[in-house]
Amino acid sequence: MLDLVKKIFVTGEPGIGKTTLIGKIVYELKSRGLSIGGVLTRDMREKGVRIGFQIVSLSDGVIGTLSSVKVKTGPKVGKYRVNLNDLKNIFAASILYSIDYSDIIVCDEVGPMELISPDVRRAIVALLDSDKPVIGSVHKRLKDPIIDRITGSDDIKVYEITFENRELLHKTIVEEIMPFIK
């Protein structure tokens, strides 16, 4: 018997396919006619080299910069500078909008770059406090009260993506979330 929860997150090593998996879930849910809101992040590359990350709003298709080696201001995480403006105006705004207007909310990812923004932190807390179904990804090793809440809650299921399960895990998650769609 599955433990029925309406908030499901995935975690795993960098590059294991968290965003790819969430993209498959979004595609499947949209193909069922559901309204999907929230955000996806994706790599920005030049000549095959990652130079940063984009934010994609699933509600309206707006794309912004989460972080980049080319951004000159903002907090630094590794070799990247974080774009606090796009985190506020795209990431946080999309999450908050989706709480009111989407069937399912996607939050990819809850990690060190995103959690630098006080606006994103507030939006993620609102998301976790909401009654909406959520699909998200969470950083594997970061210690933070918000991540502790996600990984330590009985009301949130966290799957670890591995090479062995990553091709079929999206089907499991879609089937688990469907009973909560109103």
Secondary structure, 3 states (H helix, E strand, C coil): CCCCCCEEEEECCCCCCHHHHHHHHHHHHHHCCCCEEEEEEEEEEECCEEEEEEEEECCCCCEEEEEECCCCCCCEECCEEECHHHHHHHHHHHHHHHHHHCCEEEEEEECCCHHHCHHHHHHHHHHHHCCCCEEEEECCCCCCHHHHHHHHCCCEEEEECCCCCCCCHHHHHHHHHHHHCC
